[in-house]
Amino acid sequence: MKSTVSSKGQITLPAALREKLGLGTGTAVRFELRGGGVLVRKGAGGVHPVDQVFGRLKLAKPVDELLDEMRGPRPVPTRRSRSRRKR
Protein backbone atom coordinates (compact mmCIF):
# COMPACT_ATOMS: atom_id res chain seq x y z
CA MET A 1 0.00 0.00 0.00
CA LYS A 2 1.19 3.50 -0.69
CA SER A 3 0.08 7.10 -0.49
CA THR A 4 1.38 10.48 -1.63
CA VAL A 5 2.13 13.49 0.59
CA SER A 6 -0.01 16.52 -0.35
CA SER A 7 1.23 20.12 -0.56
CA LYS A 8 -0.05 20.58 3.00
CA GLY A 9 1.98 17.61 4.27
CA GLN A 10 -1.06 15.36 4.55
CA ILE A 11 -1.38 11.71 3.58
CA THR A 12 -4.37 9.42 3.13
CA LEU A 13 -4.20 6.07 4.84
CA PRO A 14 -5.60 3.37 2.56
CA ALA A 15 -9.10 2.22 3.56
CA ALA A 16 -8.00 -1.40 4.05
CA LEU A 17 -5.34 -0.27 6.53
CA ARG A 18 -7.77 2.01 8.41
CA GLU A 19 -10.29 -0.82 8.71
CA LYS A 20 -7.73 -3.39 9.85
CA LEU A 21 -6.39 -1.04 12.54
CA GLY A 22 -9.79 0.33 13.55
CA LEU A 23 -8.86 3.89 12.69
CA GLY A 24 -11.99 6.03 12.42
CA THR A 25 -12.57 9.75 12.16
CA GLY A 26 -10.94 11.50 15.11
CA THR A 27 -8.71 8.57 16.11
CA ALA A 28 -5.39 9.86 17.39
CA VAL A 29 -2.19 8.42 15.92
CA ARG A 30 1.43 8.71 16.99
CA PHE A 31 4.41 8.87 14.62
CA GLU A 32 7.78 7.37 15.56
CA LEU A 33 10.98 7.61 13.53
CA ARG A 34 12.43 4.15 13.05
CA GLY A 35 15.54 3.32 11.05
CA GLY A 36 15.00 5.75 8.17
CA GLY A 37 11.22 5.25 8.16
CA VAL A 38 8.16 6.16 10.14
CA LEU A 39 6.04 3.91 12.33
CA VAL A 40 2.40 4.98 12.78
CA ARG A 41 0.74 3.78 15.99
CA LYS A 42 -2.90 3.97 16.98
CA GLY A 43 -3.44 6.20 20.01
CA ALA A 44 -1.63 9.32 21.05
CA GLY A 45 0.28 7.67 23.86
CA GLY A 46 -0.93 7.73 27.42
CA VAL A 47 -4.60 8.04 28.25
CA HIS A 48 -5.64 11.25 29.99
CA PRO A 49 -6.52 10.56 33.65
CA VAL A 50 -10.00 12.05 33.23
CA ASP A 51 -10.69 9.72 30.30
CA GLN A 52 -9.83 6.75 32.52
CA VAL A 53 -12.67 7.53 34.94
CA PHE A 54 -15.19 9.16 32.59
CA GLY A 55 -18.66 7.66 33.01
CA ARG A 56 -17.85 5.67 36.17
CA LEU A 57 -19.43 8.05 38.69
CA LYS A 58 -22.99 7.06 39.58
CA LEU A 59 -25.01 9.99 40.93
CA ALA A 60 -28.22 9.76 42.93
CA LYS A 61 -29.50 13.01 41.40
CA PRO A 62 -28.94 15.02 38.22
CA VAL A 63 -25.86 17.26 38.25
CA ASP A 64 -27.94 20.48 38.06
CA GLU A 65 -29.88 19.44 41.16
CA LEU A 66 -26.67 18.67 43.09
CA LEU A 67 -25.18 22.02 42.10
CA ASP A 68 -28.33 23.85 43.22
CA GLU A 69 -28.01 22.14 46.61
CA MET A 70 -24.37 23.23 46.94
CA ARG A 71 -24.68 26.75 45.54
CA GLY A 72 -28.30 27.54 46.22
CA PRO A 73 -31.00 27.88 43.57
CA ARG A 74 -30.14 29.70 40.40
CA PRO A 75 -31.74 33.11 39.89
CA VAL A 76 -34.71 33.15 37.56
CA PRO A 77 -33.71 34.99 34.37
CA THR A 78 -35.53 38.25 33.89
CA ARG A 79 -36.77 39.32 30.52
CA ARG A 80 -35.37 42.63 29.43
CA SER A 81 -37.58 44.86 27.42
CA ARG A 82 -35.91 46.50 24.49
CA SER A 83 -36.02 50.25 24.55
CA ARG A 84 -36.97 51.88 21.32
CA ARG A 85 -34.42 54.13 19.75
CA LYS A 86 -35.62 57.64 19.09
CA ARG A 87 -34.75 59.07 15.74
C-alpha positions in Angstrom: 0.0 0.0 0.0 1.2 3.5 -0.7 0.1 7.1 -0.5 1.4 10.5 -1.6 2.1 13.5 0.6 0.0 16.5 -0.4 1.2 20.1 -0.6 -0.1 20.6 3.0 2.0 17.6 4.3 -1.1 15.4 4.5 -1.4 11.7 3.6 -4.4 9.4 3.1 -4.2 6.1 4.8 -5.6 3.4 2.6 -9.1 2.2 3.6 -8.0 -1.4 4.1 -5.3 -0.3 6.5 -7.8 2.0 8.4 -10.3 -0.8 8.7 -7.7 -3.4 9.8 -6.4 -1.0 12.5 -9.8 0.3 13.6 -8.9 3.9 12.7 -12.0 6.0 12.4 -12.6 9.7 12.2 -10.9 11.5 15.1 -8.7 8.6 16.1 -5.4 9.9 17.4 -2.2 8.4 15.9 1.4 8.7 17.0 4.4 8.9 14.6 7.8 7.4 15.6 11.0 7.6 13.5 12.4 4.1 13.1 15.5 3.3 11.0 15.0 5.8 8.2 11.2 5.2 8.2 8.2 6.2 10.1 6.0 3.9 12.3 2.4 5.0 12.8 0.7 3.8 16.0 -2.9 4.0 17.0 -3.4 6.2 20.0 -1.6 9.3 21.0 0.3 7.7 23.9 -0.9 7.7 27.4 -4.6 8.0 28.2 -5.6 11.3 30.0 -6.5 10.6 33.6 -10.0 12.1 33.2 -10.7 9.7 30.3 -9.8 6.7 32.5 -12.7 7.5 34.9 -15.2 9.2 32.6 -18.7 7.7 33.0 -17.9 5.7 36.2 -19.4 8.0 38.7 -23.0 7.1 39.6 -25.0 10.0 40.9 -28.2 9.8 42.9 -29.5 13.0 41.4 -28.9 15.0 38.2 -25.9 17.3 38.3 -27.9 20.5 38.1 -29.9 19.4 41.2 -26.7 18.7 43.1 -25.2 22.0 42.1 -28.3 23.9 43.2 -28.0 22.1 46.6 -24.4 23.2 46.9 -24.7 26.7 45.5 -28.3 27.5 46.2 -31.0 27.9 43.6 -30.1 29.7 40.4 -31.7 33.1 39.9 -34.7 33.1 37.6 -33.7 35.0 34.4 -35.5 38.3 33.9 -36.8 39.3 30.5 -35.4 42.6 29.4 -37.6 44.9 27.4 -35.9 46.5 24.5 -36.0 50.2 24.6 -37.0 51.9 21.3 -34.4 54.1 19.7 -35.6 57.6 19.1 -34.7 59.1 15.7 
